[in-house]
Amino acid sequence: MDQINGIILRTQDYGETNKIVTLLTEEYGMLSAVAKGAKKSKSRMAAVTQPFIYGQYVVYTGRGLGTIHQGEMIQSMRHIREDIFKTAYATYMGELTTKILTERERNLPLFRELLESFERMEDDVPELAISLMYELKLYHVGGFAPVVNQCVNGHVNDPIAGFSVS
């Protein structure tokens, strides 16, 4: 069993009382684990397995799905869940992250960037600007970021005057 810090990217119902939770962690990168009893309204696990929560979790990491045994909230990111637009942008950022990273691929800079992005959303920085900046950084991690510091057509001496999608 390991004690890990992670951000909940998404949850999925699993059976009558359990959830499958996808976390972005400092230690393991993206990790999926079962949170037993998390769908019960009076369960302590229900409170710490809400989307976008940054918490400290005790997780058994086996070969397949891990199991979350305990959790403690570090930051609730409550303002994100209370605002429909912030929730939409944060969900988009989480889904992009799950599509770019592979399971258990550690990427500490990306973890810190997502945490910082969610914290800025909590501080009322415009969520569109935050999501666009995060998206560009994810493109770099995925290997398909746009080239903006030089001409891709080989015009070495010409100064860069603009950026074209084509």
Contacts in CASP RR format, 6 or more apart in sequence:
PFRMAT RR
TARGET T0000
AUTHOR 0000-0000-0000
METHOD contacts of the structure
MODEL  1
MDQINGIILRTQDYGETNKIVTLLTEEYGMLSAVAKGAKKSKSRMAAVTQ
PFIYGQYVVYTGRGLGTIHQGEMIQSMRHIREDIFKTAYATYMGELTTKI
LTERERNLPLFRELLESFERMEDDVPELAISLMYELKLYHVGGFAPVVNQ
CVNGHVNDPIAGFSVS
1 58 0 8 1.000
1 59 0 8 1.000
1 60 0 8 1.000
1 69 0 8 1.000
2 27 0 8 1.000
2 58 0 8 1.000
2 59 0 8 1.000
2 60 0 8 1.000
2 61 0 8 1.000
3 56 0 8 1.000
3 57 0 8 1.000
3 58 0 8 1.000
3 59 0 8 1.000
4 23 0 8 1.000
4 25 0 8 1.000
4 26 0 8 1.000
4 27 0 8 1.000
4 28 0 8 1.000
4 31 0 8 1.000
4 56 0 8 1.000
4 57 0 8 1.000
4 59 0 8 1.000
5 25 0 8 1.000
5 26 0 8 1.000
5 27 0 8 1.000
5 54 0 8 1.000
5 55 0 8 1.000
5 56 0 8 1.000
5 57 0 8 1.000
5 74 0 8 1.000
6 23 0 8 1.000
6 24 0 8 1.000
6 25 0 8 1.000
6 26 0 8 1.000
6 54 0 8 1.000
6 55 0 8 1.000
6 56 0 8 1.000
6 57 0 8 1.000
6 111 0 8 1.000
7 23 0 8 1.000
7 24 0 8 1.000
7 25 0 8 1.000
7 52 0 8 1.000
7 53 0 8 1.000
7 54 0 8 1.000
7 55 0 8 1.000
7 111 0 8 1.000
7 114 0 8 1.000
7 115 0 8 1.000
7 118 0 8 1.000
8 21 0 8 1.000
8 22 0 8 1.000
8 23 0 8 1.000
8 49 0 8 1.000
8 50 0 8 1.000
8 51 0 8 1.000
8 52 0 8 1.000
8 53 0 8 1.000
9 22 0 8 1.000
9 23 0 8 1.000
9 24 0 8 1.000
9 30 0 8 1.000
9 51 0 8 1.000
9 94 0 8 1.000
9 95 0 8 1.000
9 97 0 8 1.000
9 98 0 8 1.000
10 21 0 8 1.000
10 22 0 8 1.000
10 51 0 8 1.000
10 91 0 8 1.000
10 94 0 8 1.000
10 95 0 8 1.000
10 98 0 8 1.000
11 19 0 8 1.000
11 20 0 8 1.000
11 21 0 8 1.000
11 22 0 8 1.000
11 35 0 8 1.000
11 38 0 8 1.000
11 49 0 8 1.000
11 50 0 8 1.000
11 51 0 8 1.000
12 19 0 8 1.000
12 20 0 8 1.000
12 22 0 8 1.000
13 19 0 8 1.000
13 20 0 8 1.000
13 39 0 8 1.000
14 20 0 8 1.000
14 34 0 8 1.000
15 39 0 8 1.000
16 39 0 8 1.000
17 36 0 8 1.000
17 37 0 8 1.000
17 38 0 8 1.000
17 39 0 8 1.000
17 40 0 8 1.000
17 43 0 8 1.000
18 34 0 8 1.000
18 35 0 8 1.000
18 36 0 8 1.000
18 37 0 8 1.000
18 38 0 8 1.000
18 39 0 8 1.000
19 34 0 8 1.000
19 35 0 8 1.000
19 37 0 8 1.000
19 38 0 8 1.000
19 39 0 8 1.000
19 49 0 8 1.000
20 32 0 8 1.000
20 33 0 8 1.000
20 34 0 8 1.000
20 35 0 8 1.000
20 65 0 8 1.000
21 32 0 8 1.000
21 33 0 8 1.000
21 34 0 8 1.000
21 35 0 8 1.000
21 38 0 8 1.000
21 49 0 8 1.000
21 68 0 8 1.000
22 30 0 8 1.000
22 31 0 8 1.000
22 32 0 8 1.000
22 98 0 8 1.000
23 30 0 8 1.000
23 31 0 8 1.000
23 32 0 8 1.000
23 33 0 8 1.000
23 57 0 8 1.000
24 30 0 8 1.000
24 31 0 8 1.000
24 94 0 8 1.000
24 97 0 8 1.000
24 101 0 8 1.000
24 110 0 8 1.000
24 111 0 8 1.000
24 114 0 8 1.000
25 31 0 8 1.000
25 111 0 8 1.000
26 108 0 8 1.000
26 111 0 8 1.000
27 106 0 8 1.000
28 61 0 8 1.000
28 104 0 8 1.000
28 106 0 8 1.000
29 101 0 8 1.000
29 104 0 8 1.000
29 105 0 8 1.000
29 106 0 8 1.000
29 107 0 8 1.000
29 111 0 8 1.000
30 97 0 8 1.000
30 98 0 8 1.000
30 101 0 8 1.000
30 102 0 8 1.000
30 103 0 8 1.000
30 104 0 8 1.000
30 105 0 8 1.000
31 59 0 8 1.000
31 61 0 8 1.000
31 66 0 8 1.000
31 103 0 8 1.000
31 104 0 8 1.000
32 65 0 8 1.000
32 66 0 8 1.000
32 103 0 8 1.000
33 57 0 8 1.000
33 59 0 8 1.000
33 61 0 8 1.000
33 65 0 8 1.000
33 66 0 8 1.000
33 67 0 8 1.000
33 68 0 8 1.000
34 65 0 8 1.000
34 66 0 8 1.000
34 67 0 8 1.000
34 68 0 8 1.000
35 45 0 8 1.000
35 49 0 8 1.000
35 68 0 8 1.000
36 45 0 8 1.000
36 67 0 8 1.000
36 68 0 8 1.000
37 43 0 8 1.000
37 45 0 8 1.000
37 46 0 8 1.000
38 45 0 8 1.000
38 46 0 8 1.000
38 49 0 8 1.000
38 68 0 8 1.000
39 46 0 8 1.000
40 46 0 8 1.000
44 71 0 8 1.000
45 68 0 8 1.000
45 71 0 8 1.000
47 73 0 8 1.000
48 55 0 8 1.000
48 57 0 8 1.000
48 71 0 8 1.000
48 72 0 8 1.000
48 73 0 8 1.000
49 68 0 8 1.000
50 76 0 8 1.000
50 81 0 8 1.000
51 81 0 8 1.000
51 87 0 8 1.000
51 90 0 8 1.000
51 91 0 8 1.000
52 77 0 8 1.000
52 80 0 8 1.000
52 81 0 8 1.000
52 90 0 8 1.000
52 118 0 8 1.000
53 73 0 8 1.000
53 75 0 8 1.000
53 76 0 8 1.000
53 77 0 8 1.000
54 73 0 8 1.000
54 74 0 8 1.000
54 75 0 8 1.000
54 77 0 8 1.000
54 115 0 8 1.000
54 118 0 8 1.000
55 71 0 8 1.000
55 72 0 8 1.000
55 73 0 8 1.000
55 74 0 8 1.000
55 75 0 8 1.000
56 71 0 8 1.000
56 72 0 8 1.000
56 74 0 8 1.000
57 68 0 8 1.000
57 70 0 8 1.000
57 71 0 8 1.000
57 72 0 8 1.000
58 68 0 8 1.000
58 69 0 8 1.000
58 70 0 8 1.000
58 71 0 8 1.000
59 66 0 8 1.000
59 67 0 8 1.000
59 68 0 8 1.000
59 69 0 8 1.000
60 66 0 8 1.000
60 67 0 8 1.000
60 69 0 8 1.000
75 118 0 8 1.000
75 119 0 8 1.000
75 122 0 8 1.000
77 90 0 8 1.000
77 118 0 8 1.000
77 121 0 8 1.000
77 122 0 8 1.000
79 86 0 8 1.000
79 121 0 8 1.000
79 122 0 8 1.000
80 86 0 8 1.000
80 87 0 8 1.000
80 90 0 8 1.000
80 118 0 8 1.000
80 121 0 8 1.000
80 122 0 8 1.000
81 87 0 8 1.000
85 127 0 8 1.000
86 121 0 8 1.000
86 127 0 8 1.000
89 121 0 8 1.000
89 127 0 8 1.000
89 128 0 8 1.000
89 130 0 8 1.000
89 131 0 8 1.000
90 118 0 8 1.000
90 121 0 8 1.000
90 127 0 8 1.000
92 131 0 8 1.000
93 114 0 8 1.000
93 117 0 8 1.000
93 131 0 8 1.000
93 134 0 8 1.000
93 135 0 8 1.000
94 114 0 8 1.000
96 134 0 8 1.000
96 135 0 8 1.000
96 138 0 8 1.000
97 110 0 8 1.000
97 114 0 8 1.000
97 138 0 8 1.000
100 138 0 8 1.000
100 141 0 8 1.000
100 142 0 8 1.000
101 107 0 8 1.000
101 110 0 8 1.000
101 141 0 8 1.000
107 141 0 8 1.000
110 137 0 8 1.000
110 138 0 8 1.000
110 141 0 8 1.000
113 134 0 8 1.000
113 137 0 8 1.000
114 134 0 8 1.000
117 130 0 8 1.000
117 131 0 8 1.000
117 133 0 8 1.000
117 134 0 8 1.000
120 130 0 8 1.000
121 127 0 8 1.000
121 130 0 8 1.000
136 145 0 8 1.000
136 146 0 8 1.000
139 145 0 8 1.000
139 146 0 8 1.000
146 163 0 8 1.000
148 160 0 8 1.000
148 163 0 8 1.000
149 160 0 8 1.000
150 160 0 8 1.000
151 158 0 8 1.000
151 160 0 8 1.000
END
